[in-house]
Amino acid sequence: MSPILNSPDIASGSRLTRRNFLKRGGAAMVLGVVLPAGAAEEPLPPVGKGKPVKIGIVADLHHGLQPDATQRLEAFLSKAEEEKPGLIIQMGDFCHPKPNAREFVQLWEQFRGPRHHVLGNHDMDLGTKQQTLDFWSLARPHYSFDVGDFHFVVLDCNFILKDGRHVDYANGNYYIARELRDRISPEQVEWLRADLAATTRQTVIFSHQALDEIWGGNTVPNRLDVRAVIREANEKSRARTGVPKVIACLCGHHHVDEASVIEGVHYLQLNSASYYWAGGNFGSDGSRAVYDQPLYAFATFDPSGKISITGCEGSFRKPTPTDTKHPDAARLSASISDRVLKFSPQPA
């Protein structure tokens, strides 16, 4: 695992401060280097046939709940400056569409390259979905884009089922029975089917909530609808080219470090940058078991058939879930694991 930057309560050394990062970003904007915050709506330029694509990923920063979320974002962006990924993506539960988060969003926008957003459920706790999209300068809640040999899809699983209809999350209406929330709309499922049919590239899907079966299926209730579309696309692709179209699905939301394979597709749950929601008084800060270091990952997608995840390792602040005897303590982790995942590549 790669070393990660010092946590906010440790001397920062050469780590970028918010002021310095904003200064650098401001200069870049004058030169026309920084893309608009809503750049996700436009196709990205290919990086070149056969070249790996590196992506910086951070999930569940929780500005507005985690007091040092800004410093954790600074740490990720500083590391991204070193790693020079082709793009960065945040996997949801980023911030509320409120004035006190404006500088947080501006900090994100200083990355000198393409930036992408995934909507998380808590992003709409204090506003509507449209207000959040506007606040982030994001044109659509779900979308897709190409980079080099890969196609990337961003899904929006932030719907509740109300009176037989799928309704947007807004202003905290998330807090209802589990089977009625964290859903994807039927219209979006059909959009995904058409989107996968329209691309010849192998595809990676991002969502905030999981589409797998980890943690007893405590994920998207109608996830099987999505997986049926993935299965259909992969069967058609295998019949035509001998290889699958969808190779991986990545999510945040669950604040754990887990991986599984379902019908040949890799599913990764990427840990929160900030904490695990332990509930009760099991955490170092009440319900939150806070990580001493900000967590993030860099994923390299190689057209030769390999996905390399470089994560980082920290620890829980005291008292840890083990100290407080949390029932799931044995499987909780303040880290994101390094992984190498294989897939069948397209023929040359």
N, C-alpha and C positions, 0 to 999 in steps of 0.2 A: 504494500500500500504506500502511496505517495505521502510524504509529510505534508501537513496542512498548516496554514498560516496561524499565527498566534491568535488566541481568543481575545475578545475585547477587554478582558480584565487582566491581560498580560501585556507587558511592554510591546508596543507595536513595531519597533525597529524600523525596517524600510517599507512596511506596509503602507499602501496609499491611504491617506485620510480622505474624508468626504470632500473637504475643501480642495485638496490637491487634485482629486479625481474630477471634480466639477470644473476646475481650472483647465485641466487637460482637455476635457470634453468640450468646453467652450471654445478653445482654440481650434479643435478639430471641426466643430460646427461651422466656424467662420470659413474654414478651408473646404467645406462641403464634403467632409469625410463621413460623418455620422449619417446613417440612414434614418428615415422617419421612424418613429416608434411603431407605426402601423405597417412597417415594411413587410410583415408576414402575408399581406394580401396579394403581393406581387410575386411572380416566380423569381427565384434567386438564380443568379448566373451559375452555370455549371462549373465545377472545379476542375473538370478535365476527365476524359474517359479513363476508367481504370484506377483513378486515384482515390485513396481513402478519404473519408469525410469525418472530421473531428467536431464534436459538439460539446459545449459546456452546459451542464445541467444542474439546476438547484431547485429544491422543492420545499414547500411549506415553511417559508420564512416567517410568516404570521406577524407582519408589522401591525401594530395596534394591540397585540397580545403579548408578544415576546419583546421585552424592553430593549434588548440589544440587537434587534433585527437589522437595523441599519449597519451596524458594525459587521454583522455576519454577511450582509450583502457586499460590503466593501471588501471583505476577505475573498469572497468568490470572484469578484471583478478583478481584484489584484492578481489572483492566480490565473484568471483568464487572459490577462495581459501577458503573462509569462508563457502560457500554453498556446496562445494564438489559435483558438478553435475557429472553424469557418463560420460558426454562429453560436449563440447562446439561447437557452430556453428555460423559462421558469415554469414549474409544473403545477402552479395553483396555490391557493391560500397565500397570496402575495401581499395584498393590502386592500383596505376599504377605499371606496371613492370619496374620500373626505380631504379637506384642506391640509390636515396634519400629515397626510401621506404624500403630498405633492413633491416634496424634496426627495422622498424615497423613490418615486417613479422617475424623477429627473436623474437621479444617480444611476438607475438601471439604463437610462437612455444614453449615458455617456460611453457605453461600450462601443468601440469603433468597428462596427460590423453589424450584420443582421441580428435582430433580437426577436424572439418569439414568446408569446404568452399562451398558457393554458388556463382556462377559468377553473377556480376551485370553489367549493361550496361556501366557505367562509368569506370569500370576496364579496358576496352579496348579503352578508349579515346586516349591513347598514346602508343598503342602497339597492337599486334595481340592476338587472343584468346590463341593460343599456347604459346606465350611468357608469358602470364599471368599464364597459367597452370604451366609452367616450373618455373616461379618465386615463385609460391606458393607450388611447389613440389606436384602438384595434377595430378593424372594420367589421369582423364577423366572429361569432363565438366558436364556429368550427370552420376549418379550412385545410388546404393542403398546399404543398410546395415541393419543388424538385431541387436537389443539390447533387450535381454530378450524376452518378449512376443510381442514385436512390430517390425514392418518393417518400415524403413524410406527410402524415395525416395528424391533425389535431382535432380531437373530439370534445364535445361539451356534454358531460353527463350530469348536468345541474338542473334537473327537472323533478318536480313532484307530480304524483298522480292524484288528481282532484276531480271528482265527479266524472271519471272515465276519460279525462283529458290530461295531457302532459303540459304542465304549467311551469314557466320559468321560476327559478329561485329568485326571491326578492325580499329584502327587508326582514330577514330572519324567518321566513316561512318554512325553512329547512327542518325545524324542530318538531317533527311529527313521527309517526310509526316508521320504523326502518324500511319496511317493504314498500313504502310509498315514496321514498326519496332516493336520491343518487341514481336517477334513471336517465336513459337516453331516449329521445323522442323517436317515434316511428318514422317521421319524415327524415330525420338525420340518418337513420339506419339505411333508408333507401338512397339517400345522398351518398353514403359510404359505398354502397353496392355500385352505383354509377361511377364514382370516383375511382374505385379499384379497377373497374372494367376499362376505364379510359387511359390507364397508364401501362407502359411496358416495363417500368422499373420495379425492382424489388422494393418493398414498402415496410416502413416502420410507423407504428401508430402510437401517439401520445394521448393520454387521458389523465385527468386528475384522479378519479376513482379507478379501482382495479377491475379488470375484465377476467380475472382468473378465479381460482378456488381457494386461495390461501386464506387462513384465518376462518375456516369453516364457511366459506361463501359469503362472508360479511362484506360484499362488494356491490356492484351494480345489479339490482334485482333482475333486470331484463338483459343481462350480459350475454345470455345464450343467443339472443337475436343478433348481436354483433358477431359472436363467434360463428354463427351459421353463415353470415356473409363472408367472413374470413375463410371458412372451410370451402365455400363455393368458389371463391376467387382462387384459392390454392389448388383445388381440384382441376379447374379449367386451365390454370397455368401449367400444372404438372402434365396434363394431357397434351398441351401445345409445345412446351419447352423442356419438360422433364424436371423443372424446379418450382418451388413454391413462390408465390408473389409476396405474401405477408410473412416476414421473417421474425418480427419482434413487436411486442406491445409493452410500453413503459408507462408507469404511473407513479404518483406520489400518494398523498392523502392518508395512508395508513401508518406512516411514521415508523416503518420497519425496513429491514434489509433482507429481502426474500427474493427467491427466483424459482421458477418452475417451467416445465415444458408441457404444452397441451397440443396434441395433434401436430407435433413438429414445430410449433411456434413458441419462441422464447417469451416468457412473461417475467418482467422485473418490477418489483416494488422498491422504489428508491426512497431512502430514509429522509426524514425532515432535516433541514438545515439547523433546527433549533432544539427540538425536544420530542419526547414521547408523552402522549396524553395518558397518564397512568390512572386518572380518576381518584376520587376520594382524597386521602392524604398520603398517597403512595409515592409522590414525587418530591424532588428537592425544593420545589416551589409550589406547594399545595398539590394540585392535580397534575402539574407538569413535571416530568422527570427531565431536567434540562441537561443538554450536552455541554461539556466544557469547551468544545471546539466547534466551529461552524462546519457542517458537512455539505459536500457537493461531489460531483463526479464529472469526469470527461470520458465520453464514449467515442470510440473510433470505429466507423463502419467501413470495412474493407471489402471491395467487390469480389475479392478472391474467395470469400466465404467465412469471414471472421468478424466478430464484434468484440472489441476489447474495452472493458470498463475499468477505468482507473479511479478508485474511490479514495477514501481517507478514513483515518481511525482516530477516535477520541475516547472519552469516557464520560460517565454520568457524574454530575456534581453530587456531592453528599447532601442528604442520604440517598443512596442509589435504590433502584427497585428491589435489589437483593436485600439491602439493609431494611427496607420497609416491608419485606416479605410479599411483594406483589405476586399474584398467582402465575403470571406469565414471565417472571423475571428471567428464567433460564433461556428464553428465546428472544429476549430484547437485547438490543445492541446500539451503542452510540457510535456507529460506523456505517460506511458503505463499502462493501467488499469489492476487491479486484476480481474480475471475472473475465474469462475468455469463452465466448459462445460461438459455436460453429453452425453454419447453415450451408445449404447447397447453392452454389453461385450459378448465375446465368452463364451459359457457354460463351466462350470468346467469339 
